[in-house]
Amino acid sequence: MTEQVAIGIAGVGKIARDQHLPAIAGHPGFKLIAGASRNARIDGVHNYQNVEDMLKAEPLVQAVSLCAPPQVRFAQARAALAAGKHVMLEKPPGASVTEVDVLAGLARQNQCTLFASWHSRHAPGVEAARAWLAEKAITAVNVQWKEDVRRWHPGQDWIWQPGGLGVFDPGINALSIMTRILPHTFFLKSAELFVPANRHNPIAANLDFSDALGTPIRAEFDWRHGPVELWQIEVITRDGVLRLAQGGKFLQIDAEVVDIGPEREYPSLYDRFFDLISTNASDVDVGPLQHVADAMLLGKRHEVEVFEE
Amino acid sequence: MTEQVAIGIAGVGKIARDQHLPAIAGHPGFKLIAGASRNARIDGVHNYQNVEDMLKAEPLVQAVSLCAPPQVRFAQARAALAAGKHVMLEKPPGASVTEVDVLAGLARQNQCTLFASWHSRHAPGVEAARAWLAEKAITAVNVQWKEDVRRWHPGQDWIWQPGGLGVFDPGINALSIMTRILPHTFFLKSAELFVPANRHNPIAANLDFSDALGTPIRAEFDWRHGPVELWQIEVITRDGVLRLAQGGKFLQIDAEVVDIGPEREYPSLYDRFFDLISTNASDVDVGPLQHVADAMLLGKRHEVEVFEE
């Protein structure tokens, strides 16, 4: 494939404007030709009210990037796959784990690429951390993923609705990195979920995982954090401590800061999507969402004070 | 393999006494030689306080059947697999979906059989229903799984604790049949969970599923039902209505009652376990538990009146 891939984008909200539009504009492999959004418009391309209208009016669209909240993603993805388009899903890939399995089946059936993206896995420190940890004896893992929800999710009512994940919306970024860099599959042993009295989803969660070797893996997610975000994963091994901080932009192994280059998560995501389309492949890992579902299944819920934005 | 398989049983509670012990006693392929239980003893075999002690003292045990509540199952299964034993798990196979994946990995590594059993799939009407539905155009599915919790779970405090599933403990039986007989993968669209004010898990749940074709699939689970249980699955097709009732013991297709033979769920489970051991195979389908995790992830929780046993 030497031509550019004509792409449409659906869901023109904060994440689309902050990340997807610049990444597509800067990528030589993609050409944005259409947008679908109920309320927003993208300058310089054809705009539609919804994905179905876009698909009907734009037969030249080859790929669709879905950036709307997870609660509406399935219907959009099904429509795009049924029309033979390649599909990239923002994280989380669905409102339930099983619906993502159904989408993967549809992609196979229609010979389309389905890419369930996890942008944090494309942070610059992740692959270096994975490589270093591959053969290490790990004794403990401590994860802290804490931020101010008012700063990072202003006006995003959907995060508090069923399917919106609450504090797991950022927390799933940590889980997407953990499942990538830790050499052994881990599983949830117990969890504490802190749910505001007037909300459906947790505002904070403490998760205790382990693996087949019994390694203690602790993750703390909190949306009630002060102005400076704490997005870090500390892995203690017999050969030293690895610290991935700033969401994966900073890597320290023992006392040494590792040079990992600049942050380019979303450009890297579109590189990956382009490669998958070029090789007729899909990449659908539900693992991080699986861990959140396990936490909601197994976690003990505690009511905490009401949250008003 | 012509010899009998020496088997131990762990967790000697209601389900072990009602079902597992008679099924093993009646099976020519198994010989029960040991039991592990904190409080209970099995007559005529060696008894131990826990699985670890049993494994240490009984090197001739080849297989272990785990009947304890899901919250303690992982540690028992890991110990048995690490000792090279074949393992059968009562349903649900774990307290989280991911821990079952870890057990499957351990079984592969140790070349043992792991059987995540779903006893309701062995109800006599299930395979006949599956065969009839395989090529049918399904227009709707209605599931009602309703019983009196006081009758069916007397004194079982663990069902109300995190990991104990609440009304999904019986409801997962319906899900295990649905995932077996319906020809297309289905997924949860929305759910309503009804949780007593003094309990952690739902006492009732309404679930709306669909599949890639948009088929409406509705399941209602309720533990507040009267003295006569309602365990039925109705599948409406263009060629007539299939009704599987009494938990799978009764099958009617259109107006016609189908002769499906007597109920022998647990004997059939042990047939399957024996076959898996004989062929060095495993059978681990987390699908039904996956649907419960999705329901807890996506379901809207409603507080309902306190439940006292």
Chai-1 contact restraints between the chains, C-beta under 6 A:
chainA,res_idxA,chainB,res_idxB,connection_type,confidence,min_distance_angstrom,max_distance_angstrom,comment,restraint_id
A,A95,B,L298,contact,1.0,0.0,6.0,A-B,restraint_1
A,S96,B,F187,contact,1.0,0.0,6.0,A-B,restraint_2
A,S96,B,L188,contact,1.0,0.0,6.0,A-B,restraint_3
A,S96,B,D294,contact,1.0,0.0,6.0,A-B,restraint_4
A,S96,B,L298,contact,1.0,0.0,6.0,A-B,restraint_5
A,V97,B,Q290,contact,1.0,0.0,6.0,A-B,restraint_6
A,V97,B,D294,contact,1.0,0.0,6.0,A-B,restraint_7
A,T98,B,F187,contact,1.0,0.0,6.0,A-B,restraint_8
A,T98,B,Q290,contact,1.0,0.0,6.0,A-B,restraint_9
A,T98,B,D294,contact,1.0,0.0,6.0,A-B,restraint_10
A,E99,B,F187,contact,1.0,0.0,6.0,A-B,restraint_11
A,V102,B,T185,contact,1.0,0.0,6.0,A-B,restraint_12
A,V102,B,F187,contact,1.0,0.0,6.0,A-B,restraint_13
A,V102,B,A212,contact,1.0,0.0,6.0,A-B,restraint_14
A,L106,B,A212,contact,1.0,0.0,6.0,A-B,restraint_15
A,P162,B,L298,contact,1.0,0.0,6.0,A-B,restraint_16
A,P162,B,K300,contact,1.0,0.0,6.0,A-B,restraint_17
A,G163,B,L298,contact,1.0,0.0,6.0,A-B,restraint_18
A,T185,B,V102,contact,1.0,0.0,6.0,A-B,restraint_19
A,F187,B,S96,contact,1.0,0.0,6.0,A-B,restraint_20
A,F187,B,T98,contact,1.0,0.0,6.0,A-B,restraint_21
A,F187,B,E99,contact,1.0,0.0,6.0,A-B,restraint_22
A,F187,B,V102,contact,1.0,0.0,6.0,A-B,restraint_23
A,L188,B,S96,contact,1.0,0.0,6.0,A-B,restraint_24
A,A212,B,V102,contact,1.0,0.0,6.0,A-B,restraint_25
A,A212,B,L106,contact,1.0,0.0,6.0,A-B,restraint_26
A,Q290,B,V97,contact,1.0,0.0,6.0,A-B,restraint_27
A,Q290,B,T98,contact,1.0,0.0,6.0,A-B,restraint_28
A,A293,B,A293,contact,1.0,0.0,6.0,A-B,restraint_29
A,A293,B,D294,contact,1.0,0.0,6.0,A-B,restraint_30
A,A293,B,L297,contact,1.0,0.0,6.0,A-B,restraint_31
A,D294,B,S96,contact,1.0,0.0,6.0,A-B,restraint_32
A,D294,B,V97,contact,1.0,0.0,6.0,A-B,restraint_33
A,D294,B,T98,contact,1.0,0.0,6.0,A-B,restraint_34
A,M296,B,M296,contact,1.0,0.0,6.0,A-B,restraint_35
A,M296,B,L297,contact,1.0,0.0,6.0,A-B,restraint_36
A,L297,B,A293,contact,1.0,0.0,6.0,A-B,restraint_37
A,L297,B,M296,contact,1.0,0.0,6.0,A-B,restraint_38
A,L298,B,A95,contact,1.0,0.0,6.0,A-B,restraint_39
A,L298,B,S96,contact,1.0,0.0,6.0,A-B,restraint_40
A,L298,B,P162,contact,1.0,0.0,6.0,A-B,restraint_41
A,L298,B,G163,contact,1.0,0.0,6.0,A-B,restraint_42
A,K300,B,P162,contact,1.0,0.0,6.0,A-B,restraint_43
